Amino acid sequence: DIAKNIREAVLAKPQIIVLLVNPKNRGTDKDALYRELKRITYKEAGIPSQFVNTEKLFDKKTGKTSMSVCSKIILQMNAKVGGSLWQIVKPKKLPSNTMLIGADVFHNIGARKQ
């Protein structure tokens, strides 16, 4: 039973629990499983968890590991354990009451070609 195994794992008080989920498992209510395991890890034990859909780890065209997806998962895990995602060096002449905001923009150039 997965819930029993997770309850045993939280006794060791890990920083985070990572669960690899195979979406092709038949007969499993994945939404109910996700809710139950989040309840156990976070609500009961106070331990963050990261679910990883194993299908998403691989590029569909090449079959190779998608480093882009893996990097995003690592960032999510780092944030969940209180790590900082990005860091900048503030220019010395910048007033202390200045807020710096970063933005990332994605332009799908493939959509323009259609």
C-alpha positions in Angstrom: 0.0 0.0 0.0 1.5 3.3 -1.1 0.0 5.4 1.7 1.5 3.0 4.3 4.9 3.3 2.7 4.7 7.1 2.6 3.6 7.2 6.3 6.7 5.1 7.1 9.0 7.4 5.0 7.8 10.6 6.8 9.0 9.1 10.1 12.6 9.7 9.0 11.7 13.4 8.7 13.2 13.9 5.2 13.5 17.4 3.7 11.3 16.5 0.8 9.6 13.4 -0.6 9.8 12.7 -4.3 7.2 10.4 -5.8 7.6 9.1 -9.3 4.2 8.4 -10.8 3.7 6.2 -13.9 0.4 7.5 -15.5 0.0 4.3 -17.4 -0.8 2.3 -14.3 -4.3 1.0 -14.9 -6.9 0.8 -12.2 -5.5 3.6 -10.2 -7.4 6.8 -9.5 -4.4 9.1 -9.9 -6.2 12.3 -8.6 -7.4 10.5 -5.4 -3.9 9.1 -4.9 -2.3 12.5 -5.4 -4.7 14.1 -2.9 -4.2 11.4 -0.3 -0.4 11.5 -0.5 -0.3 15.3 -0.4 -2.6 15.1 2.7 -0.2 12.6 4.4 3.1 14.4 3.4 2.1 18.0 3.8 -0.9 18.2 6.1 -0.1 15.4 8.5 3.7 15.4 8.4 4.5 18.9 7.3 7.0 17.6 4.7 6.9 19.0 1.1 6.5 16.6 -1.7 7.2 16.5 -5.4 5.2 14.3 -7.7 7.0 13.5 -11.0 5.0 12.1 -13.9 7.6 9.8 -15.4 6.1 10.3 -18.9 7.0 14.0 -18.8 10.7 13.3 -18.1 11.4 12.2 -21.7 11.2 14.1 -25.0 8.5 12.5 -27.1 10.4 12.9 -30.4 13.9 11.7 -29.3 13.0 9.5 -26.3 15.9 11.2 -24.4 15.6 12.8 -21.0 14.2 16.3 -21.2 16.7 18.4 -19.3 14.3 21.4 -19.5 11.6 19.5 -17.6 14.2 18.1 -15.1 15.5 21.6 -14.4 12.0 22.9 -13.7 11.4 20.0 -11.3 14.6 20.8 -9.5 13.6 24.5 -9.2 10.2 23.5 -7.8 11.8 21.2 -5.3 14.4 23.8 -4.2 11.6 26.4 -3.7 9.6 23.9 -1.6 12.5 23.4 0.8 13.0 27.1 1.2 15.8 27.6 -1.3 16.2 30.7 -3.4 15.5 30.3 -7.1 17.5 33.2 -8.4 19.9 35.7 -7.0 21.2 39.0 -8.3 23.8 41.5 -7.1 22.1 44.8 -6.4 24.1 47.8 -7.8 25.6 49.8 -5.0 24.1 53.1 -6.1 20.6 51.7 -6.2 18.4 53.1 -3.3 17.6 50.6 -0.6 13.8 51.1 -1.1 14.0 49.9 -4.7 12.1 46.8 -5.7 13.7 44.7 -8.5 11.3 42.7 -10.6 12.4 40.1 -13.2 10.3 38.8 -16.1 10.7 36.0 -18.5 9.0 36.2 -21.9 8.4 33.3 -24.3 7.6 34.1 -27.9 6.4 31.0 -29.9 8.0 31.8 -33.3 6.6 28.6 -34.6 3.0 29.9 -34.4 3.9 32.8 -36.7 4.9 30.5 -39.5 1.4 29.0 -39.8 
